[in-house]
Amino acid sequence: MKCFNHSERDAVGTCKGCCKALCHDCAIDLGHGLACKGVHEAMVDTYNMIISKNARVYGNAQRNSLIGPAFYALMGALFLAYSLAQGDGIFGLLSLLGLAFLAFGAICFFINRKTFGADRNVA
């Protein structure tokens, strides 16, 4: 592969901002990717900042993936217990609402498990 700017020189890599092949003189190594010297350095820094923030947000979401399902299950259990304690029976409005919360909590749990992986290590 040859440099985009110097067709006689071999490229050492591609710019993370524009994906053009660059020779040693045209490229600057930012430590987290190559960029066109003086042209795309800020853009590549911005890309890497976005990637690192997304990785942190995804990690937080993975750690917190059980909070929602636990809340729904708790609310469902409370509605169901209150309704049964009042003698409304299993087909009372609050009982049905409690069962709906329990079902929704279970669905959220399995969706989060599929999304974030059951056996992935959380840092």
C-alpha positions as CSV (number, residue, x, y, z in Angstrom):
1,M,0.0,0.0,0.0
2,K,1.3,3.4,-1.0
3,C,0.9,6.8,0.7
4,F,-2.1,8.8,-0.4
5,N,0.1,12.0,-0.7
6,H,3.3,10.4,-1.9
7,S,2.6,7.6,-4.4
8,E,6.3,6.5,-4.4
9,R,6.4,5.8,-0.6
10,D,5.1,2.8,1.2
11,A,2.4,3.6,3.8
12,V,3.0,2.8,7.5
13,G,-0.8,2.8,8.3
14,T,-4.0,4.6,7.7
15,C,-5.5,7.7,9.3
16,K,-8.2,7.0,11.8
17,G,-10.0,10.1,10.7
18,C,-10.1,9.7,6.9
19,C,-8.8,6.2,6.4
20,K,-6.2,7.3,3.8
21,A,-2.9,5.4,3.7
22,L,0.0,7.5,5.1
23,C,3.8,7.3,4.9
24,H,6.0,8.1,7.9
25,D,6.2,11.8,7.0
26,C,2.5,12.3,6.6
27,A,1.4,10.4,9.7
28,I,1.5,11.3,13.4
29,D,1.1,8.5,16.0
30,L,-1.2,9.7,18.7
31,G,-0.7,6.6,20.8
32,H,-4.2,5.4,20.1
33,G,-4.2,5.6,16.3
34,L,-2.5,7.4,13.4
35,A,-3.8,10.7,12.0
36,C,-2.9,12.9,9.1
37,K,-0.2,15.3,10.5
38,G,-1.8,18.7,11.2
39,V,-5.1,17.8,9.7
40,H,-7.0,15.1,11.6
41,E,-5.3,15.0,15.0
42,A,-8.2,16.7,16.8
43,M,-10.7,14.5,15.1
44,V,-8.9,11.3,16.0
45,D,-8.6,12.5,19.6
46,T,-12.3,13.2,19.7
47,Y,-13.1,9.7,18.3
48,N,-11.0,8.1,21.0
49,M,-12.6,10.2,23.7
50,I,-16.1,9.1,22.5
51,I,-15.0,5.4,22.4
52,S,-13.6,5.6,25.9
53,K,-16.7,7.3,27.2
54,N,-18.9,4.7,25.5
55,A,-16.9,1.9,27.1
56,R,-17.4,3.4,30.6
57,V,-21.1,3.9,30.0
58,Y,-21.5,0.3,28.7
59,G,-19.5,-1.0,31.8
60,N,-21.9,1.0,34.1
61,A,-24.9,-0.4,32.3
62,Q,-23.6,-3.9,32.6
63,R,-23.0,-3.5,36.3
64,N,-26.5,-1.9,36.8
65,S,-28.4,-4.3,34.5
66,L,-30.2,-6.0,37.4
67,I,-31.5,-2.8,39.1
68,G,-34.5,-2.5,36.8
69,P,-35.6,-6.1,36.9
70,A,-35.2,-6.2,40.7
71,F,-37.4,-3.1,41.1
72,Y,-40.1,-4.5,38.9
73,A,-40.1,-7.8,40.7
74,L,-40.2,-6.1,44.1
75,M,-43.1,-3.9,43.0
76,G,-44.9,-6.9,41.6
77,A,-44.4,-8.9,44.9
78,L,-45.7,-5.9,46.9
79,F,-48.8,-5.4,44.8
80,L,-49.5,-9.1,44.8
81,A,-48.9,-9.5,48.6
82,Y,-51.1,-6.5,49.4
83,S,-53.9,-7.7,47.1
84,L,-53.8,-11.2,48.6
85,A,-53.7,-9.7,52.2
86,Q,-56.8,-7.7,51.4
87,G,-58.6,-10.8,50.2
88,D,-59.0,-9.6,46.6
89,G,-57.9,-13.0,45.3
90,I,-55.6,-13.8,42.5
91,F,-57.8,-12.1,39.8
92,G,-58.2,-8.8,41.6
93,L,-56.9,-5.6,39.9
94,L,-53.9,-5.3,42.2
95,S,-53.0,-9.0,41.9
96,L,-53.1,-8.7,38.1
97,L,-51.0,-5.6,38.3
98,G,-48.5,-7.4,40.6
99,L,-48.4,-10.4,38.2
100,A,-47.8,-8.0,35.3
101,F,-44.9,-6.3,37.2
102,L,-43.4,-9.7,38.0
103,A,-43.7,-10.8,34.4
104,F,-42.1,-7.6,33.1
105,G,-39.3,-7.9,35.6
106,A,-38.6,-11.4,34.4
107,I,-38.6,-10.3,30.8
108,C,-36.2,-7.4,31.6
109,F,-33.9,-9.8,33.4
110,F,-33.6,-12.1,30.4
111,I,-33.2,-9.3,27.9
112,N,-30.4,-7.8,30.1
113,R,-28.8,-11.2,30.5
114,K,-28.8,-11.7,26.7
115,T,-27.6,-8.1,26.1
116,F,-24.8,-8.0,28.6
117,G,-24.0,-11.7,28.8
118,A,-24.6,-14.0,31.8
119,D,-21.0,-15.0,32.4
120,R,-19.1,-11.9,31.3
121,N,-16.8,-10.5,34.0
122,V,-17.7,-7.1,35.2
123,A,-14.6,-4.9,35.8
